[in-house]
C-alpha cells in the first residue's frame, strides 16, 4: 500500500503541478501563500464505506456545487484534468485510481481555479474553506458522504508532500486540490497548490 500510494502520489503531483495551471494571472484563491490552518480530526467512529464512484460535490463555504467527472491517466502517464470552462459550467473531477469518497484512504478530487479565457472556475474560492467547514459527496449508490475539513494548506509545487496527501489512512478521507499562491508570469503557472484535507463524519442514508 505504501509503494502504491507513493506511485499514485507522484502521478498526482505531476497533474497538479502542470495540468491545473493557467497561462496568465487572474486573482488567486484567498488563502495566503504558504499558509496552513488546521484542526484535530474528530474521532467520529464512522466506518469506511464500500466502493461507489462519486457523482457530485457540494462545499457550501466555497460556493462549490458541481457534478463530477472521472479522471484517469493520459498516454504519457500524467493524470487527466477536467476541461476548462466558465465557473457555471466548470466541473471538478475524481481521480479514479484513488479510493472512492468514504472508502478507506484519501479520495482525491481536482478542479481548476481559473483560466485566462474563461475566468474563475469551479474551485476559485477553495482557499476560503477553513477547518470545521463541511463537504458532501453524493455517490453513485445514492448515499451522501459528509466530511469535516481538518486542514487547509498551500504547498510549493516543487515541495509537494506526496505521501502526506496520497498516503494510506485507516479511515475515509477527502482531498480537494487546486492551484494557488502567487502567479509566475515567466513560467505561466501558479507556484503553489491549495490542498483541503477532510475526514468522514457521517453518511446519509445510513450505510
Secondary structure, DSSP 8 states (H G I E B T S, - for coil): -HHHHHHHHHHHHHIIIIIT--SS-----SS-TT-EEE---------------EEEEEEGGGTEEEEEEEE-B-TTS-B-------TTT--EEEETTS--TTSBEEEEEE---EETTTEE-TTTTGGG--TT-EEEEEETTS-EEEEEEEEEEEEEGGG--HHHHHS--SSEEEEEEEEEEEEETTTTEEEEEEEEEEEEEEEES--
